[in-house]
Amino acid sequence: MTDNKDERGTLDLSLLIEQHKQEIWNYKMKESEWTRTYNQLEGNKKIIEELSSTVTELRRDNKYLAKQIEDYREILKKAGL
């Protein structure tokens, strides 16, 4: 017993339609993967921007606190403590 697919020639319309459907399915799967990857990259980009902002704030706060410590040490030094 032979399979109908085996009997169809390369110009058979039903074979071409099946091949086209498979190509469309493959493309949709790739497109879905690309979209998922793009969304992940955008999410990661936002996280990096937020972390960068936080690091900048922490550096500013650290500099301010270092100055405060320096000022307090100077006050204590002048007071003889």
C-alpha positions in Angstrom: 0.0 0.0 0.0 1.5 3.4 -1.0 1.0 6.7 0.7 -0.9 9.4 -1.2 2.0 11.8 -0.5 4.4 9.4 -2.4 2.2 9.3 -5.4 1.9 13.1 -5.8 4.3 14.9 -8.0 6.1 18.1 -7.3 3.5 20.1 -9.3 0.6 18.6 -7.4 -1.4 21.5 -6.0 -2.3 19.7 -2.7 1.4 19.0 -2.1 2.3 22.7 -2.8 -0.5 23.8 -0.4 0.8 21.5 2.3 4.4 22.7 1.8 3.2 26.4 1.9 1.2 25.7 5.1 4.3 24.2 6.7 6.5 27.2 5.6 3.9 29.6 7.1 3.8 27.6 10.3 7.6 27.6 10.5 7.7 31.4 9.9 5.0 32.0 12.6 7.1 30.0 15.1 10.2 32.0 14.3 8.3 35.2 14.5 6.8 34.2 17.9 10.3 33.4 19.1 11.6 36.8 17.8 8.8 38.6 19.5 9.4 36.8 22.8 13.1 37.6 22.6 12.4 41.3 21.8 10.1 41.6 24.8 12.7 40.0 27.0 15.3 42.4 25.7 13.0 45.4 26.3 12.3 44.2 29.8 16.0 43.8 30.5 16.7 47.2 29.1 14.2 48.7 31.6 15.8 46.8 34.5 19.3 48.0 33.4 18.1 51.6 33.2 16.5 51.4 36.7 19.7 49.8 38.1 21.8 52.5 36.5 19.6 55.2 38.1 19.8 53.5 41.5 23.6 53.2 41.2 23.9 56.9 40.4 21.7 57.8 43.4 23.7 55.5 45.7 27.0 57.1 44.5 25.6 60.5 45.2 24.4 59.5 48.6 27.7 57.8 49.4 29.6 61.0 48.4 27.3 63.1 50.6 27.7 60.7 53.6 31.5 60.6 53.1 31.5 64.4 53.3 29.4 64.3 56.5 31.8 61.8 58.1 34.7 64.0 57.2 33.0 67.1 58.6 32.1 65.2 61.9 35.7 64.0 62.2 36.9 67.6 61.8 34.5 68.8 64.5 35.6 66.0 66.9 39.3 66.8 66.1 38.7 70.5 67.0 36.9 69.5 70.1 39.8 67.3 71.1 37.9 64.1 71.1 
